[in-house]
Structures are given as C-alpha cells and as structure tokens.
Amino acid sequence: MTAVTFAPPSPNLALNQLVDRRRAQGDSLIHLAFGEARLPVLPQLAEQLAIGAARSAYGPVAGAEGVRAAVAGYFTRRGLPTDPDRIVVGPGSKPLLMAVQLAVPGDVLLPQPAWNTYAPQAAYAGKQVFGVPIPAEYGGMPDPGALSETIRRARRSGGDPRLLVLTLPDNPTGTLAPPAAVREICAVARAEDLLIVSDEIYRDIVHDPRATPFLSPAEVAPERTVVTTGLSKTLGLGGWRIGAVRFPAGEAGELLRDSVVAAASELWSTLAGPMQQVAEYAFAEPPEIVERKRASARLHGEVARAVHRIAVDAGAVCRPPAGGFYVYPDFEPLRDRLAAHGITDSASLAAQLLDGSGIVVLGGHLLGDRPQALRFKAATSLLYGDERQQEEALLAAEPARLPHIAAALSTIAEGFAQLTRPHPTAPHRTSEESR
Ligand SMILES: Cc1ncc(COP(=O)(O)O)c(C=O)c1O
C-alpha cells in the first residue's frame, strides 16, 4: 500500500477548532485568529435563499446568465466595465483562486506576509513560491523595487515566476496599497510579463472610502489582471460559499477563463443554485445591501482601530488599518524585554499570548513572514459578541464602547501589557497548535 501524506489543515481553521475545543472545556479565550466577518444574516438574503431552493438543476458551470450579469454590473459600477462572459462564479473565491493557479503555468510571487492560503494552493498546483517583502506603509502588495529584485533572483535560481498575487485591501495587515504603488507594481508586471491576481474580497470594507482612494490593478493593467471577489466578508456569508472571478478582455483572458471553467467542471460543477439566487440579488446591490456594507465597514474600522491603538500603546509598531478587519503588530521595539520572558519569535509570541492571557492570534510565521520577526495577525471581527450584540454593534455610534466589546478590548490590552511585565515567569509551552 502506498502511504499518502496529507498537509495539515489551514492554520486559521486549525486554530478555530482549537478555540472551539478549549471553550467547550470551559476556557475563556479572546479569539483573534479567524478572519470571519461575524454579523447576522440580512433577512432579505435569507428570503432569496428560500426562493432559490427551487433551483435544483446543475446549470452552466460558469454560472447562470443572470448572476454573471449582476457580478459584471458590480464591477462596472467600480470603474471596471465588464461583459458577463468575463465572469465565473463559484463556491467561494478560494476554489476560484486555486483554479487560476492550476490554469496558469510557472511559479508564484507573493507579498510577505500574505493570506495563509495562497502558498499551499501554489504547492498543490506544483508551483514554487517566491515571497517579496512589503514596505513599511502597507501590505498586500510587495515593495516594487523588491519585486524586480526577487524576480531576477528567482530566475537565476531556475524559477519561472509568472503569477503575482495581490490583496487589496490586505489580509493580514489590514492596509490598502495606495494608487501610486499600484501603478508602479503594474509597470513591473508589464515589464516582466506577469499575470496579476488581484484578490479584492475586502474591497467593500474600506473603512473610510472617501478618504482612501482605491485603484484596482485591473484599471491600470487590464490586459493582465484577474480580479477575485465574494460575499464571505462584506456580507458575512462565509459559510454560504459565494465567490466570483473577473477575467481580462481579449484572447488571453478568454483562454484563461476557459481553463478555469474546465477545472471547475471537474472540481465543483457549478455554484449551488440557491446561492446563485442570493448572489444575483446581492451583487445587484439594492439599497439594503449598500446600507449593510456601509454599516459593517464602519464597525470593522472602529474596532480594528481600537485594537491598533492598544498595540501601539503597548509599544508595538503597527500600520494603521484602512480596510478589512485585521491588524498586524510588530513587537520588534520590545525584543529585549520579550526575550527576558522567553519570547524570541512569532511562534513563542503567539504561544505566550494564548497560554498567559487566553488571546489567540496567528503568528506571522504562518503567513510566510520571517519566523524570527515578532509579528502576528489579529482578526478583530470576532469581538462583536452574539447575534443580538452584533446587531447592537452595527447600529452603535461608538461600538468600541459597548460593554462587551470594551471588556474584550481591555483583556487584549492587559494581555499585551503582560508580555513585558517585569519579574517574568517562563512561558508555558503547551500550545502545540499555535506554532
Ligand atoms: C484574502 C482572502 N482571500 C480569499 C478568501 C477566501 O474567501 P472565500 O473562499 O470565502 O470567498 C479569504 C478568506 O479568509 C481571504 O482572507
């Protein structure tokens, strides 16, 4: 019999299971390790789901005409004129991203750090990953100079980088690359003939859209940019699994779309009929959807900024969050004091937060960052409480002051402060799964 080695589950999903287990044992934990937009399902979405129950036929692999037209309209309203034929919908953007990796030859360039799924997907597609450092101001996109240098080194070492994955706004840093940087990166992509995958699943969660200009690489380099999006984050529908991808116009874009549709036909057949009903309604953006997105972006911004302040007050450096629901603090300024507590890298930092304060974070080493760096991702969207408290948080003028959120924030502040308290006790190293 041949042995088969399975990769471990995605670290964020593994930590989520760990939290469930420990909570079931009575532990009180602050869960900052899972990027789920925990908000109540909008009643109109549930109505659409019920109406869609009758859609029990397989239907076209790429999605029915109606849903593809709705997604095309969504992009067109965002300055990306789109024909419905350039849209494919699927069960989440994750499998669509995987299908794109399978369809494009060559290796992958990723910002360092990046969302923890891109690299394993590249490995499944038989690709090498070349990480490129991000600048001090933003993440989700490499520093342009470092990108050129990494491509040169990759080619010298026999690699063949052809695909560049960008995340706008970014998970894990919670920042948005500015338009000038997007233009610079697109110029490098053109010069080096790279295909860009622009993961824009957090696009509608820019906290202050009027103050934060969003430029998609698909506006600058339309001939070579694939855009992915979905409803998991903006409408809190992760478990419903609705994603979409927009391909470039022209022959190369059509070939790529056809390859992705071919992979989809063998992997998932089509997006579930009831979900196509939901997607057609949601991507058309009736007023109640627009309002829910506005309210949730505001809530995510308020709470992410509160956690950012706590990290900075504790002595970390941290890029101010501009989109999504993440912060990515760097405790490097406290390295000496942390070393006195046995904390020397992102794994021991995450382990001490869990064992010492019950705070669950995702160490930067799990996101492709340098393991020695004292960085972690904190997802702030699970702090909104139960369903009733989530409704309350959506409506509150100052959600961070609601008692249940304020209490979680003070536990976080206390946990960060505790990391560097004098008279240390050695960290308990029992949290295998957080390493
Ligand atoms: C950057 C990014 N892209 C894609 C996804 C996948 O989302 P889904 O497959 O639910 O569309 C996530 C989810 O965590 C994400 O953070």
The ligand as an SDF file (V2000), in Angstrom:
LIG
                    3D

 16 16  0  0  0  0  0  0  0  0999 V2000
   -7.5870   37.4840    1.2960 C   0  0  0  0  0  0  0  0  0  0  0  0
   -8.6440   36.4430    1.2160 C   0  0  0  0  0  0  0  0  0  0  0  0
   -8.9720   35.9490    0.0230 N   0  0  0  0  0  0  0  0  0  0  0  0
   -9.8910   34.9800   -0.1060 C   0  0  0  0  0  0  0  0  0  0  0  0
  -10.5390   34.4710    0.9870 C   0  0  0  0  0  0  0  0  0  0  0  0
  -11.4910   33.3270    0.7680 C   0  0  0  0  0  0  0  0  0  0  0  0
  -12.7790   33.6550    0.9020 O   0  0  0  0  0  0  0  0  0  0  0  0
  -13.9520   32.7590    0.3100 P   0  0  0  0  0  0  0  0  0  0  0  0
  -13.3850   31.4770   -0.2110 O   0  0  0  0  0  0  0  0  0  0  0  0
  -14.8680   32.5830    1.4460 O   0  0  0  0  0  0  0  0  0  0  0  0
  -14.5140   33.6020   -0.8230 O   0  0  0  0  0  0  0  0  0  0  0  0
  -10.2420   34.9500    2.2620 C   0  0  0  0  0  0  0  0  0  0  0  0
  -10.8790   34.3650    3.4580 C   0  0  0  0  0  0  0  0  0  0  0  0
  -10.3520   34.3590    4.5350 O   0  0  0  0  0  0  0  0  0  0  0  0
   -9.2790   35.9780    2.3760 C   0  0  0  0  0  0  0  0  0  0  0  0
   -8.9430   36.4920    3.5650 O   0  0  0  0  0  0  0  0  0  0  0  0
  1  2  1  0
  2  3  1  0
  2 15  2  0
  3  4  2  0
  4  5  1  0
  5  6  1  0
  5 12  2  0
  6  7  1  0
  7  8  1  0
  8  9  2  0
  8 10  1  0
  8 11  1  0
 12 13  1  0
 12 15  1  0
 13 14  2  0
 15 16  1  0
M  END
$$$$
